[in-house]
Amino acid sequence: MAHPVRKAVTVHDEREAALYAHGHVFVIDDDNAVRFAITAIFVHAGYAVSEFSSAEAFLEFEQRNEPLFPGPKCLLLDVKMPASSGLELQHRLAAIETELPIVFMSGGSSATEAVQAMKAGALDFLIKPFDDDELLSVVGRALAKSVADEAASLSTQEAKRRYAWLSSREAQIARMVSKGLQNLQIAGELGIAERTVKLHRMHMMRKLGATNVIELIRILDKLS
């Protein structure tokens, strides 16, 4: 039987783009009534929503649409489902390094399951029934975390992009400067004139967008 899924793979218009910018919530629950009710809450609140009746359906969807949609996103995941459980999906996503904030929901989980979920990185664990305000508040925090995670990732990508602009000599000098070596020491190590070191250093700092050594170190740290 086909899994019921509500999705919008391509952003077609300004209204749809605004939904994704506000936040995209992936809802996974095998109970149709619960899933549809939760979806309605988020649609009413102005979010983009994709709904799935199983962990397998979500994984198929993710594989077809990698990377997942732009903008903040999170996963609202039921713990107990007939095939793969929510905890099993959490572990599978961690194994493939999918960075997606997860909020669990359950109507009859044990304390052990809640602890396992939180230790594995879940943002929160909601007990059914929960009210609309509680749900929206928790998912709001998850989406905020998604924004922060994406910003950190973009910063790393930007650092790599800028570092790629450096010549081999500039990259060499960048590493030496980050270790605290002065221009004269670098000149002696490389067997070049101090004035040449200064010139390479000036170009290197400009390309990396660093105004001082502390900023240079932070940028290089992003690369590791």
C-alpha positions, 0 to 999 in steps of 0.5 A, a space after each residue: 500500500 502506498 504511504 500517504 505523503 503530503 509534500 511539495 518538492 519544488 517551490 513554485 511561488 512566493 507564498 510557498 517560498 514564504 512557508 519554507 522560509 518560516 519553517 518546514 516540519 516533517 511529521 511521521 506518525 502511523 496514526 492517520 487521525 493524529 498525523 492529519 490533526 498535527 499537520 493542520 496545526 502547522 498549516 494553520 500556523 503558516 509552516 510548510 509540512 510534509 507528512 509520512 505514515 512510516 519511517 521507511 516512507 520518510 527515508 525514501 522521500 529524503 533519498 529522492 530529495 537530497 538535500 532537503 528543501 531550503 530554510 529551517 526544518 525539523 522532524 516531529 517523530 512518533 516513537 512507536 510505529 509498526 515497522 521501524 520505530 522512531 528511535 530506529 529512524 533516529 539512529 539511521 539518520 545519525 548514521 548517514 549524518 543527517 542534521 535534522 532537529 528531532 522532536 519525539 512524541 509518544 502516547 505510551 513510551 517508557 522513561 527508558 525510551 525517552 532517555 535514549 532519545 534525548 541521549 541520542 540528540 533529540 531536542 524534546 520528548 512530548 507526551 500525547 495528548 499535548 496542546 497546540 501551544 506546547 507543540 508550536 513552542 517546542 517545534 519553534 525551538 527546533 526550527 531555531 536550532 535548525 537555523 543556527 546549525 545551518 549558519 554554522 555549516 554555511 560558515 564552514 563552507 565559506 571558510 573552505 571557499 575562501 581558503 581555496 583562493 589562497 596560493 600554496 605559499 599564502 596557505 603556508 604562511 597562514 598556518 605559520 601566522 596562526 601558530 604565532 610566528 612573526 614575519 621575520 621568523 617566517 622569512 627565515 623558515 622559508 628562506 625568503 625576504 621579510 618584505 615578501 612575507 608581508 606581501 603574501 600575508 596581506 593578500 592572504 588576510 584579504 582573501 580570507 576576510 580576516 582583520 587580525 590573527 584571532 580571526 585568522 585562527 577562527 577561520 582555520 579552525 573551521 577547516 578542521 
